[in-house]
């Protein structure tokens, strides 16, 4: 794409530019600021809606006692058991067990601290899950 053809569709980026590569008049690659491209912004918006639905589904399972709060933090941070396993230095099967509410409640403080450190929260915050309504209110702002 040429420098003058870089899209400037200010849709989702709220005026915050991103850097893209384009070809200048001399045929060299240069960096150019763009405030967005409508198709990309739509795709990103749809992807974030799906992620939000996944987070809400996890919260519902946690409130029903079928999942542990770890599931919320993993969904919020776009992590699956394999990725969490590599970050925590634990086997995948153990991470999957820790997603069960009854098992999570009995975890050793050292394991809880390890998870809390990964998410950058305290152990107390690791146990907390927001209300679904508060998530939807944050989106309306």
Rosetta constraint file for C-alpha pairs under 8 A:
AtomPair CA 1 CA 5 HARMONIC 6.28 0.50
AtomPair CA 1 CA 6 HARMONIC 6.89 0.50
AtomPair CA 1 CA 22 HARMONIC 5.34 0.50
AtomPair CA 1 CA 23 HARMONIC 6.20 0.50
AtomPair CA 2 CA 6 HARMONIC 6.76 0.50
AtomPair CA 2 CA 22 HARMONIC 5.17 0.50
AtomPair CA 2 CA 23 HARMONIC 4.62 0.50
AtomPair CA 2 CA 24 HARMONIC 6.13 0.50
AtomPair CA 2 CA 25 HARMONIC 7.88 0.50
AtomPair CA 3 CA 22 HARMONIC 4.97 0.50
AtomPair CA 3 CA 23 HARMONIC 5.43 0.50
AtomPair CA 3 CA 24 HARMONIC 5.31 0.50
AtomPair CA 3 CA 25 HARMONIC 7.76 0.50
AtomPair CA 3 CA 30 HARMONIC 7.87 0.50
AtomPair CA 3 CA 32 HARMONIC 6.90 0.50
AtomPair CA 6 CA 22 HARMONIC 7.22 0.50
AtomPair CA 6 CA 32 HARMONIC 7.57 0.50
AtomPair CA 6 CA 34 HARMONIC 6.59 0.50
AtomPair CA 7 CA 34 HARMONIC 6.25 0.50
AtomPair CA 7 CA 35 HARMONIC 7.50 0.50
AtomPair CA 7 CA 36 HARMONIC 6.26 0.50
AtomPair CA 7 CA 37 HARMONIC 5.32 0.50
AtomPair CA 8 CA 34 HARMONIC 5.39 0.50
AtomPair CA 8 CA 35 HARMONIC 5.10 0.50
AtomPair CA 8 CA 36 HARMONIC 5.40 0.50
AtomPair CA 8 CA 37 HARMONIC 6.26 0.50
AtomPair CA 9 CA 35 HARMONIC 6.17 0.50
AtomPair CA 9 CA 36 HARMONIC 4.97 0.50
AtomPair CA 9 CA 37 HARMONIC 5.01 0.50
AtomPair CA 9 CA 38 HARMONIC 5.62 0.50
AtomPair CA 10 CA 14 HARMONIC 6.71 0.50
AtomPair CA 10 CA 15 HARMONIC 6.22 0.50
AtomPair CA 10 CA 35 HARMONIC 5.30 0.50
AtomPair CA 10 CA 36 HARMONIC 5.61 0.50
AtomPair CA 10 CA 37 HARMONIC 7.48 0.50
AtomPair CA 10 CA 38 HARMONIC 7.78 0.50
AtomPair CA 11 CA 35 HARMONIC 7.97 0.50
AtomPair CA 11 CA 36 HARMONIC 6.79 0.50
AtomPair CA 11 CA 37 HARMONIC 7.76 0.50
AtomPair CA 11 CA 38 HARMONIC 6.53 0.50
AtomPair CA 11 CA 41 HARMONIC 6.79 0.50
AtomPair CA 12 CA 36 HARMONIC 7.31 0.50
AtomPair CA 12 CA 41 HARMONIC 5.85 0.50
AtomPair CA 12 CA 45 HARMONIC 7.89 0.50
AtomPair CA 13 CA 17 HARMONIC 7.05 0.50
AtomPair CA 13 CA 35 HARMONIC 6.23 0.50
AtomPair CA 13 CA 36 HARMONIC 6.39 0.50
AtomPair CA 13 CA 41 HARMONIC 7.85 0.50
AtomPair CA 14 CA 35 HARMONIC 7.91 0.50
AtomPair CA 15 CA 35 HARMONIC 5.86 0.50
AtomPair CA 16 CA 35 HARMONIC 6.05 0.50
AtomPair CA 17 CA 33 HARMONIC 5.66 0.50
AtomPair CA 17 CA 34 HARMONIC 5.16 0.50
AtomPair CA 17 CA 35 HARMONIC 4.32 0.50
AtomPair CA 17 CA 36 HARMONIC 7.17 0.50
AtomPair CA 18 CA 33 HARMONIC 5.53 0.50
AtomPair CA 18 CA 34 HARMONIC 5.36 0.50
AtomPair CA 18 CA 35 HARMONIC 6.17 0.50
AtomPair CA 18 CA 36 HARMONIC 7.29 0.50
AtomPair CA 19 CA 31 HARMONIC 6.14 0.50
AtomPair CA 19 CA 32 HARMONIC 5.60 0.50
AtomPair CA 19 CA 33 HARMONIC 4.73 0.50
AtomPair CA 19 CA 34 HARMONIC 6.28 0.50
AtomPair CA 20 CA 31 HARMONIC 5.58 0.50
AtomPair CA 20 CA 32 HARMONIC 5.40 0.50
AtomPair CA 20 CA 33 HARMONIC 6.33 0.50
AtomPair CA 20 CA 34 HARMONIC 6.88 0.50
AtomPair CA 21 CA 29 HARMONIC 6.28 0.50
AtomPair CA 21 CA 30 HARMONIC 5.61 0.50
AtomPair CA 21 CA 31 HARMONIC 4.64 0.50
AtomPair CA 21 CA 32 HARMONIC 6.06 0.50
AtomPair CA 22 CA 29 HARMONIC 5.50 0.50
AtomPair CA 22 CA 30 HARMONIC 5.56 0.50
AtomPair CA 22 CA 31 HARMONIC 6.31 0.50
AtomPair CA 22 CA 32 HARMONIC 6.64 0.50
AtomPair CA 23 CA 27 HARMONIC 5.43 0.50
AtomPair CA 23 CA 28 HARMONIC 5.34 0.50
AtomPair CA 23 CA 29 HARMONIC 4.58 0.50
AtomPair CA 23 CA 30 HARMONIC 6.07 0.50
AtomPair CA 24 CA 28 HARMONIC 5.56 0.50
AtomPair CA 24 CA 29 HARMONIC 6.37 0.50
AtomPair CA 24 CA 30 HARMONIC 6.46 0.50
AtomPair CA 36 CA 40 HARMONIC 7.48 0.50
AtomPair CA 36 CA 41 HARMONIC 6.77 0.50
AtomPair CA 37 CA 41 HARMONIC 6.06 0.50
AtomPair CA 38 CA 42 HARMONIC 6.14 0.50
AtomPair CA 39 CA 43 HARMONIC 6.24 0.50
AtomPair CA 40 CA 44 HARMONIC 6.12 0.50
AtomPair CA 41 CA 45 HARMONIC 6.05 0.50
AtomPair CA 42 CA 46 HARMONIC 6.19 0.50
AtomPair CA 43 CA 47 HARMONIC 6.17 0.50
AtomPair CA 44 CA 48 HARMONIC 6.22 0.50
AtomPair CA 45 CA 49 HARMONIC 6.32 0.50
AtomPair CA 46 CA 50 HARMONIC 6.45 0.50
AtomPair CA 47 CA 51 HARMONIC 6.34 0.50
AtomPair CA 48 CA 52 HARMONIC 6.09 0.50
AtomPair CA 49 CA 53 HARMONIC 6.26 0.50
AtomPair CA 50 CA 54 HARMONIC 6.29 0.50
AtomPair CA 51 CA 55 HARMONIC 6.26 0.50
AtomPair CA 51 CA 75 HARMONIC 7.68 0.50
AtomPair CA 51 CA 76 HARMONIC 7.78 0.50
AtomPair CA 51 CA 78 HARMONIC 7.89 0.50
AtomPair CA 52 CA 56 HARMONIC 6.17 0.50
AtomPair CA 53 CA 57 HARMONIC 6.09 0.50
AtomPair CA 54 CA 58 HARMONIC 6.26 0.50
AtomPair CA 54 CA 75 HARMONIC 6.81 0.50
AtomPair CA 55 CA 59 HARMONIC 6.28 0.50
AtomPair CA 55 CA 72 HARMONIC 6.22 0.50
AtomPair CA 55 CA 75 HARMONIC 5.50 0.50
AtomPair CA 55 CA 76 HARMONIC 6.02 0.50
AtomPair CA 56 CA 60 HARMONIC 6.25 0.50
AtomPair CA 56 CA 132 HARMONIC 6.31 0.50
AtomPair CA 57 CA 61 HARMONIC 6.36 0.50
AtomPair CA 58 CA 62 HARMONIC 6.14 0.50
AtomPair CA 58 CA 67 HARMONIC 7.41 0.50
AtomPair CA 58 CA 71 HARMONIC 6.36 0.50
AtomPair CA 58 CA 72 HARMONIC 5.69 0.50
AtomPair CA 58 CA 75 HARMONIC 7.39 0.50
AtomPair CA 59 CA 63 HARMONIC 6.10 0.50
AtomPair CA 59 CA 69 HARMONIC 7.98 0.50
AtomPair CA 59 CA 72 HARMONIC 6.16 0.50
AtomPair CA 59 CA 129 HARMONIC 6.99 0.50
AtomPair CA 59 CA 130 HARMONIC 7.78 0.50
AtomPair CA 59 CA 131 HARMONIC 7.80 0.50
AtomPair CA 59 CA 132 HARMONIC 7.10 0.50
AtomPair CA 60 CA 64 HARMONIC 6.19 0.50
AtomPair CA 61 CA 65 HARMONIC 6.33 0.50
AtomPair CA 61 CA 66 HARMONIC 5.24 0.50
AtomPair CA 61 CA 67 HARMONIC 5.54 0.50
AtomPair CA 62 CA 66 HARMONIC 5.65 0.50
AtomPair CA 62 CA 67 HARMONIC 4.54 0.50
AtomPair CA 62 CA 68 HARMONIC 5.68 0.50
AtomPair CA 62 CA 69 HARMONIC 6.38 0.50
AtomPair CA 62 CA 71 HARMONIC 7.88 0.50
AtomPair CA 62 CA 72 HARMONIC 7.86 0.50
AtomPair CA 62 CA 101 HARMONIC 7.58 0.50
AtomPair CA 65 CA 101 HARMONIC 6.18 0.50
AtomPair CA 66 CA 100 HARMONIC 6.56 0.50
AtomPair CA 66 CA 101 HARMONIC 6.10 0.50
AtomPair CA 67 CA 71 HARMONIC 6.55 0.50
AtomPair CA 67 CA 99 HARMONIC 5.57 0.50
AtomPair CA 67 CA 100 HARMONIC 4.91 0.50
AtomPair CA 67 CA 101 HARMONIC 4.88 0.50
AtomPair CA 68 CA 72 HARMONIC 7.66 0.50
AtomPair CA 68 CA 98 HARMONIC 7.15 0.50
AtomPair CA 68 CA 99 HARMONIC 4.98 0.50
AtomPair CA 68 CA 100 HARMONIC 5.35 0.50
AtomPair CA 68 CA 101 HARMONIC 4.17 0.50
AtomPair CA 68 CA 102 HARMONIC 7.79 0.50
AtomPair CA 68 CA 104 HARMONIC 6.06 0.50
AtomPair CA 69 CA 73 HARMONIC 6.70 0.50
AtomPair CA 69 CA 99 HARMONIC 7.58 0.50
AtomPair CA 69 CA 101 HARMONIC 7.68 0.50
AtomPair CA 69 CA 126 HARMONIC 6.76 0.50
AtomPair CA 69 CA 127 HARMONIC 5.64 0.50
AtomPair CA 69 CA 128 HARMONIC 6.71 0.50
AtomPair CA 69 CA 129 HARMONIC 6.30 0.50
AtomPair CA 70 CA 74 HARMONIC 6.13 0.50
AtomPair CA 70 CA 98 HARMONIC 7.44 0.50
AtomPair CA 70 CA 99 HARMONIC 6.04 0.50
AtomPair CA 70 CA 104 HARMONIC 7.98 0.50
AtomPair CA 70 CA 126 HARMONIC 7.01 0.50
AtomPair CA 70 CA 127 HARMONIC 7.66 0.50
AtomPair CA 71 CA 75 HARMONIC 6.08 0.50
AtomPair CA 71 CA 99 HARMONIC 5.85 0.50
AtomPair CA 72 CA 76 HARMONIC 6.01 0.50
AtomPair CA 72 CA 129 HARMONIC 6.93 0.50
AtomPair CA 73 CA 77 HARMONIC 6.15 0.50
AtomPair CA 73 CA 119 HARMONIC 7.35 0.50
AtomPair CA 73 CA 126 HARMONIC 7.52 0.50
AtomPair CA 74 CA 78 HARMONIC 6.00 0.50
AtomPair CA 74 CA 79 HARMONIC 4.82 0.50
AtomPair CA 74 CA 80 HARMONIC 6.60 0.50
AtomPair CA 74 CA 84 HARMONIC 7.60 0.50
AtomPair CA 75 CA 79 HARMONIC 5.85 0.50
AtomPair CA 75 CA 80 HARMONIC 7.47 0.50
AtomPair CA 79 CA 83 HARMONIC 5.84 0.50
AtomPair CA 79 CA 84 HARMONIC 6.25 0.50
AtomPair CA 80 CA 84 HARMONIC 6.16 0.50
AtomPair CA 81 CA 85 HARMONIC 5.84 0.50
AtomPair CA 81 CA 92 HARMONIC 5.89 0.50
AtomPair CA 81 CA 95 HARMONIC 6.01 0.50
AtomPair CA 81 CA 96 HARMONIC 6.20 0.50
AtomPair CA 82 CA 86 HARMONIC 6.43 0.50
AtomPair CA 82 CA 92 HARMONIC 5.68 0.50
AtomPair CA 83 CA 87 HARMONIC 6.37 0.50
AtomPair CA 84 CA 88 HARMONIC 5.91 0.50
AtomPair CA 84 CA 92 HARMONIC 7.82 0.50
AtomPair CA 84 CA 95 HARMONIC 7.17 0.50
AtomPair CA 85 CA 89 HARMONIC 5.73 0.50
AtomPair CA 85 CA 90 HARMONIC 5.02 0.50
AtomPair CA 85 CA 91 HARMONIC 5.73 0.50
AtomPair CA 85 CA 92 HARMONIC 5.10 0.50
AtomPair CA 85 CA 95 HARMONIC 6.19 0.50
AtomPair CA 86 CA 90 HARMONIC 6.79 0.50
AtomPair CA 86 CA 91 HARMONIC 7.94 0.50
AtomPair CA 87 CA 118 HARMONIC 7.14 0.50
AtomPair CA 88 CA 114 HARMONIC 6.53 0.50
AtomPair CA 88 CA 115 HARMONIC 6.72 0.50
AtomPair CA 88 CA 118 HARMONIC 7.36 0.50
AtomPair CA 90 CA 94 HARMONIC 6.57 0.50
AtomPair CA 90 CA 95 HARMONIC 6.86 0.50
AtomPair CA 91 CA 95 HARMONIC 6.69 0.50
AtomPair CA 92 CA 96 HARMONIC 6.24 0.50
AtomPair CA 93 CA 97 HARMONIC 6.26 0.50
AtomPair CA 94 CA 98 HARMONIC 6.20 0.50
AtomPair CA 95 CA 99 HARMONIC 6.56 0.50
AtomPair CA 96 CA 100 HARMONIC 7.37 0.50
AtomPair CA 97 CA 103 HARMONIC 6.58 0.50
AtomPair CA 97 CA 104 HARMONIC 7.87 0.50
AtomPair CA 98 CA 103 HARMONIC 5.63 0.50
AtomPair CA 98 CA 104 HARMONIC 4.96 0.50
AtomPair CA 98 CA 107 HARMONIC 7.81 0.50
AtomPair CA 99 CA 103 HARMONIC 7.54 0.50
AtomPair CA 99 CA 104 HARMONIC 6.62 0.50
AtomPair CA 100 CA 104 HARMONIC 6.09 0.50
AtomPair CA 101 CA 105 HARMONIC 6.31 0.50
AtomPair CA 102 CA 106 HARMONIC 6.91 0.50
AtomPair CA 103 CA 107 HARMONIC 6.57 0.50
AtomPair CA 107 CA 111 HARMONIC 6.47 0.50
AtomPair CA 107 CA 112 HARMONIC 6.58 0.50
AtomPair CA 108 CA 112 HARMONIC 6.46 0.50
AtomPair CA 109 CA 113 HARMONIC 6.01 0.50
AtomPair CA 110 CA 114 HARMONIC 6.19 0.50
AtomPair CA 111 CA 115 HARMONIC 6.37 0.50
AtomPair CA 112 CA 116 HARMONIC 6.11 0.50
AtomPair CA 112 CA 123 HARMONIC 6.27 0.50
AtomPair CA 112 CA 126 HARMONIC 7.89 0.50
AtomPair CA 113 CA 117 HARMONIC 6.01 0.50
AtomPair CA 113 CA 122 HARMONIC 7.57 0.50
AtomPair CA 113 CA 123 HARMONIC 5.92 0.50
AtomPair CA 114 CA 118 HARMONIC 6.42 0.50
AtomPair CA 115 CA 119 HARMONIC 6.56 0.50
AtomPair CA 115 CA 126 HARMONIC 7.80 0.50
AtomPair CA 116 CA 120 HARMONIC 5.92 0.50
AtomPair CA 116 CA 121 HARMONIC 5.09 0.50
AtomPair CA 116 CA 122 HARMONIC 5.56 0.50
AtomPair CA 116 CA 123 HARMONIC 5.45 0.50
AtomPair CA 116 CA 125 HARMONIC 7.91 0.50
AtomPair CA 116 CA 126 HARMONIC 5.90 0.50
AtomPair CA 117 CA 121 HARMONIC 6.27 0.50
AtomPair CA 117 CA 122 HARMONIC 7.39 0.50
AtomPair CA 121 CA 125 HARMONIC 5.86 0.50
AtomPair CA 121 CA 126 HARMONIC 6.43 0.50
AtomPair CA 122 CA 126 HARMONIC 6.21 0.50
AtomPair CA 123 CA 127 HARMONIC 6.67 0.50
AtomPair CA 124 CA 128 HARMONIC 6.80 0.50
AtomPair CA 130 CA 134 HARMONIC 6.80 0.50
AtomPair CA 130 CA 135 HARMONIC 7.24 0.50
AtomPair CA 131 CA 135 HARMONIC 6.80 0.50
AtomPair CA 132 CA 136 HARMONIC 6.60 0.50
AtomPair CA 133 CA 137 HARMONIC 6.23 0.50
AtomPair CA 134 CA 138 HARMONIC 6.25 0.50
AtomPair CA 135 CA 139 HARMONIC 6.60 0.50
AtomPair CA 136 CA 140 HARMONIC 6.55 0.50
AtomPair CA 137 CA 141 HARMONIC 6.78 0.50
